């Protein structure tokens, strides 16, 4: 039996793809029939040391104009929902935190949290008007639990912005370079985000190519 879906906990997933390319040849990807998330069973997950080492190879920097352009898609999706003095959290800020500086340039305070590079559990017990997670959710082994934590941290009317690349067709998935990252273990489709929206009673107020913004009811 495959693992239960890490989003909706459905246990009737079907094998969607078996990777043939090295170094991940043999890795399996299963598709949930309920929320249509595609996920990698725990058997194929890297351990924490391997995951951290892989993240340390990332060369993202606040001085990298290309990285800033990439993050600006999340920034621009969130800004219309912010009131003066809004306070935020960049969840999964990584080894080169940058988005918090971009919000500061627009007059907003933003904290950083990262399991490996800015681990401060108190940050997840505070409250915020906005939370961002850019290229984070594809790495999470227990995304529904993390979503519950983040929505609990949001003030009423606050927004959660998730940036992640979405799979399209099954054939395209088999050729997709994105799945060759060993730390990418969950892939979200529009129907997955619809399920999340309904489950957490948080309407989707922005849906872009790779950015989705949820709003917590007031």
N, C-alpha and C positions, 0 to 999 in steps of 0.2 A: 504494500500500500504506500502511496506517496504521502508526504507530509500534508497536514492541513494547510489551507491557504493562510498566509500570514496576515492578510487583510481581513477577510470575512469568516475565517475558520471553517469554510466548507471542506469536506474530506473527499470529494469526488473529482479531484483534478485529473486531467489526462496529460499524457506525455505530449509535448508540443514540438520539442526539438532536442536532438542529441548532437552536441558539438563535435565536429570532425577536425577542426583546426587546432594545431598545437599553439600554446602549451596546455590548452583546456580540452583537448580531445577526450570524449567520453562524458563530459559534463552534461547533465540533464536539465531541461527547462520544462516546467509543467504549467499548464493553463487552468485557471479556476473557472468552472462553468457558471458560477454565481456573479462574481465581480469582474471576471476576465483579466485579473492580474496574471502575469507570467512570473514564476518564481523558481529559484534554484533550491533543491532540497538541502537540508542541513549537512548531509553527507559530503557535499561538495564545497562547503564554505571554508574560506581560509581561517586559520586561528587568529587570535588577537595580535600576536607578535608579527605574523605575516601581513596582517591588515595594516598595522601601524607602519611597518617598514615600507609598504607600497605607497602609503600616503606621503611619506617623507620624500618620495621621489618627485612629488608635485612641485613645480617651480612657480606657483602663483605669488604675485607680489603687488602691493598697492601702487607701485610705480609702473606697472605693466599696463600700457594703454589698452591693449587687446583684451586683457582680463577685465579691466574696468568696463569696456564696451559690452562684454559678455554679461557681467553682473547688472548692467544698467537695465536689462530687460526686467529683472525683478524689481529694481528700484522704481522704475517708471510705472510698473503695475501697482505698486503699493502707495506711492505718493498721493494719488487722488483721494485716498480714504483716511488720510491723516489730518488730525486737528493740531493746532499749535501746542507745543510742549508734549507731543506724543512721545512715548518711551518704548523702545523696542529691544528685541533679542535676535541676534543672528545665530541660529542653532546649527552647529556643525561648521563653525567658522574656519576650521582647517589650520594648517601651519603658516599661512600667510594671510591673516584676516584683513579684509579690504572693505567689505560692504558697510561695516559700521562707520568707516571714515566717509564713505559716500553719503550716508544718511546725515552725518555730522555736518557735511558741507551744505546740506539743505536745512540745517537748524534742528535736527532731531538727535536725541541721545539714543545710542544703541549699544547694548552689552554683547559680549561674545561668549559662546559656550561651545566646547568641543570635547568629546569623550577623551581624546588623546592629547590635545594641545592646549585646552583651556578648561580643564575639568573642575567645575565648582558646582556641586549639587545645589547650593543655595540659589543659584541662578534659576533653577527649575522649580523653586518654591516661591518665586516672586510673581508679580503680575505685570503685564505689558499691554500696550495698545497695538503693537504689531510684532509678528514673529516671521522671520524669513528662514528658509532652508533651501539653499542653492546647491544642486548636485549632491544631495545628502540622502534622500529617501530611497534611492536605488541601492544604497549600502546597508540599509537597516534590516536586521534579522527579525525584529519584532515591531514592525511599523505601526500596528494598531495600538499597541501600548504607548508608543512614543506620541502618536496622534492624541491619545487621551490626555497625556501629560501636557502637551502643548496647548490644547484647547482649554484645559483647566487653568493654564497660566494667562490666558487672554482675558482682558477686561471685556465686559459686554460691549458689543459693537466693534471689537478689535478684529484684526485680520491676520490670517496665516497664509503666507505665500510659499508655494512649493515649486521649485524649478527642477525638472527632470525630463529627459528625452523619452518620448512615448513610442512604443512599437507600433507598426502598421500591419502589413500583411505577414502571413506565416513565411512566405518565400523571402520577403525582405528581411525578416528577423534572422533567418538562417545566414544571411550575408552581412549582417550588421556588425560593424566594428565595436559598437558599444558593449556588446555582450562578451567581448574578449577581455574586458577588465575583470580580474578574478574577484574583486570586491563588490561587483554589481550583482546583487542577488534577488532583487525584486524590480519588476517593470510594470508601470501603471498605464492603463489606457483611459480614455474618456469615461468609459463605463465604470472603471475602478473609482475614479474621482466622484462620479455620480453616487456610487454606493457609499463612499466616505461622507459625502455631503448629507445624504439621507440619515446615515447611522448617527452622525454627530449633530444633526439638526443645524448644520452650518451651510447656508446657501453659497453657491459659487457666484461670486460677483465679478470675476474676470477669468476668462479662459483663453489663453494664447497658445501659440505653437508648443511651447515648452514651459509655460508658467501658468499655474492655477492659483487663484486667490479665493479663500473661504472667509466668510464673515460670521463671527459669533453673534447670535441674536442679542439685541439690546435688552 
